Amino acid sequence: MLKIVTLPFNEKREEFEQGKLEKVLKDVQIVKYQAELVKIEGKYYWTAFVEYEKAEKAGKNSEKNNFSQNGRETKEANRNYEEYLSEEETELYKILKEWRTGEAQMLGYPPYIVASNQLLADIIKTNPKSLEELSQIKGMGKRKVRDYGEELLLILENFYDMKS
């Protein structure tokens, strides 16, 4: 079966509304997918083309290959990423958002293209010390590591040096 899902950008949360995709695909086994960023009348959308099978055909491992992340804590954190940050981490989160805004303005991109709010929170929680560790974070592909990795690591290092 094939499903096409278009996710609008949520201006308030500064991220795409992934919950719609997770809801549509929660009980299916994804065979393959392709996602494209599109701009329609000045607004951004992710359009996902998903080929899938019904869960009863997919077997036990359907959850592992789904778009939703495993673990109750992670799912809750995806919705309320700011709620699971400590006071110190929230301070760093604000610094990273300012950095992201500056990068986006320089490049002429919307901020969420540089890094989603969830990605910023995941970077903070993981606190990577190397490009290799940074590349292990979901959402930090090769290009983002190449383009932003050194700068992100420097921001983290400087922040924690100031705090100690």
C-alpha positions in Angstrom: 0.0 0.0 0.0 1.1 3.6 -0.6 0.4 6.6 1.6 1.3 10.2 0.9 1.4 12.4 4.1 2.1 16.1 4.0 3.3 17.7 7.3 2.9 21.4 7.8 5.4 23.4 9.7 4.2 24.5 13.2 5.3 28.1 13.6 4.7 28.2 17.3 6.9 25.1 18.1 9.2 25.8 15.2 9.1 22.2 13.9 7.1 19.9 11.6 4.0 18.2 13.0 5.4 14.7 13.0 2.6 13.4 15.2 0.3 13.1 12.2 2.8 10.9 10.4 3.3 8.7 13.5 -0.5 8.4 14.0 -1.1 7.3 10.4 1.8 4.8 10.4 1.6 3.5 14.0 0.3 0.0 13.1 2.1 -0.6 9.8 5.4 -2.0 8.6 7.2 0.5 6.4 8.7 -1.1 3.3 10.3 2.1 2.0 9.8 5.8 2.0 11.0 9.1 0.5 10.5 12.5 2.0 10.8 15.8 0.2 10.8 19.4 1.5 8.4 21.5 -0.5 7.5 25.2 -0.4 3.9 26.2 -1.2 2.9 29.8 -1.1 5.8 30.7 1.1 5.2 27.9 3.7 7.2 24.8 4.1 5.9 21.2 4.2 7.5 17.8 4.4 5.8 15.4 2.1 6.5 11.7 2.8 5.7 9.0 0.2 5.4 5.8 2.2 5.0 2.2 1.0 3.8 0.0 3.8 2.2 -3.3 4.8 -0.5 -3.9 7.3 0.8 -4.8 10.8 -0.6 -8.3 10.7 1.5 -9.1 7.6 4.5 -7.3 9.0 5.0 -9.5 12.1 6.5 -8.6 15.5 9.2 -6.2 14.3 6.9 -3.5 12.9 7.6 -1.1 15.7 11.3 -1.1 15.1 11.0 0.1 11.6 8.3 2.7 12.2 8.9 6.5 12.2 8.0 6.7 15.8 10.9 6.4 18.2 11.1 3.5 20.7 10.5 4.2 24.4 7.8 6.0 26.2 10.2 8.7 27.6 11.5 9.5 24.1 7.9 9.8 22.7 6.9 12.1 25.5 10.1 14.1 25.1 9.4 14.6 21.4 6.2 16.3 22.3 7.5 18.3 25.2 11.3 18.5 24.7 11.6 21.7 26.8 10.0 20.0 29.8 12.7 17.4 30.2 15.6 19.9 30.2 17.1 21.0 33.5 17.4 24.7 34.2 21.0 24.7 33.1 20.1 22.8 29.9 17.3 25.2 29.2 19.9 28.0 29.3 22.0 26.1 26.8 18.9 25.4 24.7 18.3 29.2 24.4 21.9 29.7 23.3 21.6 27.0 20.6 18.4 28.5 19.4 20.1 31.9 19.0 23.0 30.2 17.1 20.5 28.4 14.9 18.6 31.6 14.1 21.9 33.3 13.1 22.9 30.4 10.9 19.5 30.4 9.3 19.6 34.1 8.6 23.0 33.9 7.0 22.0 31.0 4.8 18.5 32.4 4.0 16.8 29.2 5.4 14.1 28.8 8.0 15.6 27.9 11.4 14.2 24.4 11.4 16.2 23.5 8.3 19.4 24.1 10.3 18.2 22.1 13.3 14.8 21.3 14.8 14.0 22.1 18.4 14.0 18.4 19.1 17.5 18.0 17.6 18.8 20.9 19.7 17.3 19.2 22.9 18.8 15.9 21.9 22.3 17.5 21.4 22.0 19.0 24.8 21.0 15.7 26.5 23.6 13.7 24.6 26.4 16.3 25.2 28.7 14.9 22.5 32.4 15.5 22.8 33.4 14.6 19.2 32.1 14.7 15.6 31.7 11.0 15.8 29.4 11.2 18.9 27.5 14.1 17.3 26.9 12.0 14.1 25.2 9.4 16.2 22.4 11.7 17.2 19.2 11.2 15.2 18.9 14.1 12.8 22.6 14.9 12.6 23.4 13.6 9.1 26.8 13.9 7.4 26.0 17.3 5.9 24.9 18.8 9.3 28.0 17.3 11.0 30.2 18.8 8.2 28.5 22.2 8.2 27.7 22.7 11.9 29.6 20.0 13.9 32.7 21.9 15.0 30.7 25.0 15.9 28.1 23.0 17.9 30.9 21.2 19.8 32.6 24.5 20.5 29.3 26.0 21.9 28.8 23.0 24.1 32.4 23.1 25.4 32.4 26.8 26.0 29.0 26.6 27.8 30.1 23.8 30.2 33.5 25.5 30.7 31.8 28.6 31.9 29.6 26.6 34.2 32.4 24.8 35.9 
